[in-house]
Amino acid sequence: MGAARWASGWILGIAVAIAGGSARAESAPPVPPVLPGAVADANGGTAVVAQDGGEVAAIDLVIGRTKWRSTQGRWPLASAQSWVAVAGPDAADRRLLRVRFLRPADGVLLVDAKPIRLPAAINPNPWWEGEGLSVGAGGTTVQLMAWVPPPGRGPSRDPRAGRLRIRWRTQTFSGGGGMRPPDRGPLTVGLVLVDPVTGAVESGAVEPAETPEPAPPALPPSWRAARGTMYWSWTPWGSAWTDKPRVFWIGGSGVAGYFSYESPARRLVLNRLRALEPLPPAEIAAGGEWAPQVSMDGRFVILSKGNAGVETFTLVDLLRGGAGDGTTRLPHLEPRFRSPFSVVGPLLFYVAEGEGAGAGGGGTTFPRSLVCVDWAKGNIRWTRALPARVLPPPMAGAGPSPGLPR
């Protein structure tokens, strides 16, 4: 394999990070599990989702029952131990983002934060893309990412660590027609920190590499591409086959890895990296061709076989090894399965999207629902309708919209 040896400095850097993480584990508050199209509370028992009609609802993750509803926001943003943040456009000014903090147990309003001015108008019915929200209106893309960094420890503790971070990226498209692409306006990127106790809003320095998860380690300096091998580079915002892999954390475990596909053997392999203890590569599958679909936390992968009408799936726990160990077969899932997905205990969650239908003004509406699967039994436990994804009419000559900042 390409990653044949370890560099001592690279190992020591990961070892220090893991040791520090272990020392903090006992005192650290629980981290909310990441979900597609929803925000979970810190204990992982409740999900807050957007609803038609301009409200949010909290649902029991196990049975899908509604716990409470609130009109304080149109969609959820993020959560921490004592609150869940929801947001929506201001009723009078569509450039103002209103953020409110609710109590997870019953949806009671805790704090109404100071309004945040964005560079463009907000679409009141956004949709999730990866871990972010697409909230742009008209010819402007507005993409949001919100998260809460873990609290610091010791004398160097960052007093702003418990604040909600909201990062946006906007770009305007205009003109175009025929073979001429539309003109792109300047790209605007911003970051604010919202205090969940006082509601104060503070501008922050934009760090393009900063994301909800710590940056994965780099490949060892000795790494070289292996002949006859391709690499599957995965991120929450997209994936592709490349000639050099991107390493990702496997479920926040301190183990990192990347996928390689060997031909002509047709083997899909997980290459695992852990400080001070080299791990052997694990064969995930053999004898076919795959595009691995990775869970939002990087711990699980789903491999599909068959066509869209009669697909079967294999769910693999990457922390438990390769094919056979930690592998569960799933039947065809209807509503149709699609990424992104997450696994919380015995439950698997994904957002299903139906066929598009014409909407007013020449746009297209795609119905959506949050689906909960009992993956051990392979059956749908419940589904929950979400607001539809609404695409505006296509702009002549327009290319794909830019992705979320990395």
C-alpha positions in Angstrom: 0.0 0.0 0.0 1.1 3.6 -0.4 1.2 4.4 3.3 4.0 2.0 4.2 5.9 3.7 7.0 5.4 6.2 9.7 7.3 9.4 10.4 8.1 9.9 14.0 7.1 13.6 14.1 3.7 12.8 12.5 3.1 10.0 15.1 4.1 12.2 18.0 1.7 14.9 16.9 -1.3 12.6 16.8 -0.2 10.9 20.1 -0.2 14.3 21.9 -3.7 15.1 20.5 -5.1 11.8 21.5 -3.6 12.0 25.0 -5.0 15.4 25.5 -8.4 14.3 24.3 -8.4 11.3 26.7 -7.5 13.5 29.7 -10.5 15.7 28.9 -13.0 13.0 28.2 -14.3 12.5 31.7 -15.1 16.2 32.3 -16.2 17.1 28.8 -20.0 17.5 28.2 -21.7 15.1 25.7 -21.4 16.0 22.1 -24.6 16.0 20.1 -24.6 13.3 17.3 -24.7 14.7 13.8 -27.8 14.1 11.8 -28.9 14.7 8.2 -31.5 17.4 7.8 -31.9 17.8 11.6 -30.1 18.8 14.8 -29.9 16.4 17.7 -29.8 17.4 21.4 -26.7 16.7 23.4 -28.1 13.4 24.7 -29.0 12.1 21.3 -32.6 11.4 22.2 -34.4 14.2 20.4 -34.0 15.8 17.0 -35.2 19.3 16.0 -36.4 19.5 12.4 -37.9 22.2 10.2 -41.6 21.9 9.4 -43.9 23.4 6.7 -45.6 26.5 7.9 -42.6 28.2 9.3 -41.9 26.4 12.6 -39.6 23.7 14.1 -40.6 20.6 15.9 -38.7 18.3 18.3 -39.2 14.6 17.7 -38.3 11.5 19.7 -35.5 9.8 17.8 -36.6 6.3 18.8 -40.3 6.4 17.9 -40.7 9.6 15.9 -43.3 11.1 18.2 -43.5 14.9 18.3 -42.4 16.3 21.7 -43.0 20.0 21.1 -43.3 22.7 18.4 -42.1 26.3 18.2 -42.6 29.2 15.9 -39.4 30.9 17.2 -37.4 29.7 14.2 -37.9 28.1 10.7 -35.0 25.7 10.9 -32.5 24.3 13.5 -28.9 25.4 13.5 -26.9 23.6 16.2 -27.2 22.4 19.8 -25.2 22.1 23.0 -25.8 20.7 26.5 -28.4 23.2 27.6 -29.9 24.7 24.4 -30.8 24.2 20.7 -30.4 27.2 18.3 -33.0 27.8 15.7 -33.0 30.5 13.0 -35.1 32.2 10.4 -35.3 35.5 8.4 -36.6 38.6 10.1 -40.2 39.4 9.2 -39.4 43.0 8.2 -35.9 42.6 6.7 -35.0 39.5 4.7 -31.3 40.3 5.1 -31.5 39.9 8.9 -31.0 36.4 10.4 -32.8 35.9 13.7 -31.2 33.3 16.0 -33.0 32.1 19.1 -31.9 29.6 21.8 -34.6 27.1 23.0 -34.6 24.7 25.9 -34.3 21.2 24.4 -36.8 19.6 26.9 -39.8 21.7 26.0 -38.9 24.4 23.4 -39.2 27.3 25.8 -37.4 30.4 24.6 -34.2 31.1 26.5 -32.5 33.9 24.6 -33.4 36.0 21.6 -30.0 37.0 20.0 -29.2 40.2 18.3 -30.1 40.1 14.6 -27.3 39.2 12.2 -27.1 41.1 8.9 -26.1 38.9 5.9 -24.9 40.3 2.6 -28.0 39.0 0.8 -31.7 38.1 1.2 -32.6 34.8 2.9 -34.8 32.1 1.4 -37.3 31.2 4.2 -37.3 27.5 3.1 -33.7 26.4 2.9 -32.4 22.9 2.4 -29.5 21.0 3.9 -26.3 20.3 1.9 -23.8 18.1 3.7 -23.5 19.7 7.1 -24.6 23.2 6.0 -27.7 25.1 4.9 -28.4 26.6 1.5 -30.5 29.7 2.3 -30.0 31.9 -0.8 -32.8 33.7 -2.6 -33.0 34.7 -6.2 -29.7 34.9 -8.0 -27.6 34.8 -4.9 -26.2 31.8 -3.1 -26.1 32.0 0.7 -24.6 29.0 2.4 -24.5 28.7 6.2 -22.6 26.4 8.5 -23.2 26.6 12.3 -21.4 24.7 15.1 -20.2 25.0 18.7 -16.5 24.2 19.3 -15.7 22.1 22.3 -14.8 24.1 25.5 -11.1 24.6 26.3 -9.4 23.5 29.5 -6.8 25.0 31.9 -5.5 28.6 32.0 -5.6 29.1 28.2 -9.3 28.3 28.0 -10.9 30.3 25.2 -13.8 32.4 26.8 -15.6 32.3 23.4 -15.5 28.5 23.0 -19.1 27.9 24.2 -20.5 30.4 21.7 -22.3 29.5 18.5 -20.3 30.0 15.4 -22.1 30.9 12.2 -20.1 31.1 9.0 -21.6 32.1 5.7 -20.5 32.3 2.1 -22.4 34.3 -0.6 -22.1 35.0 -4.3 -24.4 36.7 -6.8 -25.0 35.5 -10.4 -26.5 37.8 -13.0 -26.9 38.1 -16.8 -25.9 35.3 -19.0 -27.9 33.7 -21.8 -27.3 31.3 -24.7 -23.8 30.1 -24.5 -22.7 33.0 -22.3 -22.4 32.1 -18.6 -23.8 34.5 -16.0 -21.5 37.0 -14.4 -20.3 36.0 -10.9 -20.2 38.7 -8.3 -17.6 38.9 -5.5 -17.4 36.1 -3.0 -18.3 37.3 0.5 -17.4 35.2 3.5 -18.2 36.1 7.1 -18.2 34.7 10.6 -20.1 35.7 13.8 -20.0 34.3 17.3 -23.3 34.3 19.2 -23.4 34.2 23.0 -26.2 31.7 24.1 -26.4 33.4 27.5 -26.6 37.1 26.6 -27.6 36.9 22.9 -24.6 39.2 22.0 -23.2 38.9 18.5 -19.5 39.4 17.7 -17.7 39.3 14.4 -14.8 36.8 14.2 -11.8 36.2 12.0 -12.7 33.8 9.2 -10.5 30.7 9.2 -11.2 28.8 6.0 -9.9 25.6 7.4 -12.0 25.8 10.6 -14.9 23.3 10.6 -17.0 21.5 13.3 -14.5 18.7 13.4 -10.8 19.0 14.0 -8.7 18.9 10.8 -7.6 15.3 9.9 -3.9 14.4 10.0 -1.8 14.7 6.9 -0.5 11.6 5.2 2.9 10.4 6.5 5.8 12.1 4.6 6.9 8.8 3.3 3.5 8.1 1.6 3.6 7.3 -2.1 0.8 6.3 -4.5 0.7 2.6 -5.2 0.6 1.4 -8.8 -2.8 0.3 -10.0 -4.6 2.0 -7.1 -7.2 4.7 -6.9 -8.2 6.6 -3.7 -11.6 7.6 -2.5 -11.3 11.0 -0.9 -14.3 11.7 1.3 -15.5 14.9 3.0 -18.9 15.9 4.4 -19.3 18.2 1.3 -18.5 15.7 -1.4 -16.4 12.7 -2.5 -14.5 11.6 -5.6 -11.9 9.2 -6.8 -8.5 10.8 -6.8 -4.8 9.9 -7.2 -4.0 11.0 -3.7 -6.3 10.3 -0.7 -7.7 12.7 1.9 -7.5 11.3 5.4 -10.5 11.5 7.7 -11.2 10.7 11.3 -13.2 7.5 11.9 -16.0 8.4 14.3 -13.9 10.7 16.5 -12.0 7.7 17.8 -8.4 8.8 17.4 -8.1 6.5 14.4 -7.8 8.0 11.0 -8.0 6.4 7.6 -8.6 6.6 3.9 -9.9 4.3 1.2 -8.0 2.7 -1.7 -9.3 0.6 -4.6 -6.8 -1.9 -6.0 -7.1 -3.2 -9.6 -7.1 -5.7 -11.1 -7.8 -7.4 -7.8 -10.9 -5.2 -7.4 -10.4 -4.8 -3.7 -11.8 -1.8 -1.6 -9.4 -1.3 1.3 -9.6 0.9 4.4 -6.1 2.1 5.3 -6.0 2.9 9.1 -3.6 5.1 11.0 -3.2 5.4 14.7 -0.5 7.0 16.8 2.2 4.7 18.1 0.4 1.6 16.8 0.4 0.9 13.0 -2.8 -0.8 12.1 -3.0 -3.3 9.2 -5.2 -2.4 6.2 -8.8 -3.8 6.3 -10.5 -5.2 3.2 -14.0 -3.7 3.0 -15.2 -5.5 -0.1 -13.8 -7.4 -3.1 -14.9 -8.5 -6.6 -16.8 -5.4 -7.6 -16.8 -1.6 -8.1 -18.1 0.8 -5.4 -18.5 4.4 -4.5 -18.3 4.2 -0.7 -21.0 6.3 1.1 -19.5 7.4 4.4 -21.6 8.4 7.5 -21.5 12.1 8.6 -19.1 11.2 11.5 -16.8 9.1 9.4 -17.4 5.8 11.3 -19.7 3.8 9.0 -19.7 3.2 5.3 -22.6 1.9 3.1 -21.9 0.0 -0.1 -24.8 -0.4 -2.6 -25.5 -3.1 -5.2 -28.1 -3.2 -7.9 -30.0 -0.4 -9.6 -32.1 2.3 -8.0 -35.2 0.2 -7.9 -33.8 -2.9 -6.4 -30.8 -1.8 -4.4 -29.4 -3.8 -1.5 -26.9 -2.3 1.0 -24.0 -3.4 3.2 -23.4 -1.3 6.3 -19.8 -1.6 7.6 -18.6 -0.3 11.0 -15.1 1.0 10.2 -13.9 0.7 13.8 -14.6 -3.0 13.9 -12.7 -4.0 10.8 -13.5 -4.9 7.3 -15.7 -7.4 5.4 -17.4 -9.9 7.8 -16.7 -8.2 11.1 -19.0 -5.3 11.8 -20.9 -5.8 8.6 -24.7 -5.8 8.3 -26.7 -6.5 5.2 -29.7 -4.3 4.5 -32.5 -4.8 2.0 -33.7 -2.3 -0.5 -34.9 0.8 1.4 -38.0 2.6 0.3 -38.1 5.7 0.5 -35.0 5.4 -1.5 -31.7 5.7 0.4 -29.3 8.5 -0.3 -26.4 10.2 1.4 -25.7 11.9 3.8 -26.6 9.5 6.6 -25.8 9.0 10.2 -25.9 6.1 12.7 -26.9 6.6 16.3 -26.9 3.3 18.2 -29.2 0.9 16.6 -30.8 3.5 14.3 -29.7 4.8 10.9 -31.0 8.2 9.6 -31.2 9.6 6.1 -33.2 12.2 4.1 -35.2 10.7 1.3 -36.1 12.9 -1.7 -38.9 12.3 -4.1 -39.2 13.1 -7.8 -39.3 16.8 -8.7 -42.6 18.5 -9.7 -43.2 21.9 -11.2 -43.6 24.8 -8.9 -44.8 28.3 -9.3 -42.6 30.6 -11.4 -40.9 27.7 -13.3 -39.1 26.2 -10.3 -39.0 22.6 -9.2 -40.2 21.2 -5.9 -38.7 18.0 -4.4 -40.6 16.4 -1.4 -38.3 15.4 1.4 -38.6 13.3 4.6 -36.4 12.2 7.4 -36.2 8.4 7.5 -35.3 6.2 10.6 -34.1 2.7 9.9 -33.6 -0.1 12.5 -30.4 -1.2 10.8 -30.0 -4.5 12.8 -33.5 -5.6 11.6 -33.3 -3.9 8.2 -36.7 -2.2 8.4 -38.0 1.3 8.4 -39.0 2.4 11.9 -40.5 5.8 11.1 -40.5 8.6 8.5 -41.1 12.3 9.1 -42.0 14.9 6.4 -39.6 17.8 6.0 -40.1 21.0 4.0 -39.6 20.4 0.3 -36.4 21.4 -1.5 -37.4 24.1 -4.0 -35.1 25.0 -6.9 -35.6 28.2 -8.7 -35.9 28.3 -12.5 -32.5 27.5 -14.2 -30.4 30.5 -15.1 -29.2 30.4 -18.7 -25.6 29.4 -18.9 -25.3 28.9 -15.1 -22.9 26.4 -13.8 -23.0 24.5 -10.5 -23.3 26.6 -7.3 -20.1 26.8 -5.2 -19.8 24.4 -2.3 -19.5 25.2 1.4 -16.1 26.5 2.4 -13.7 23.9 3.5 
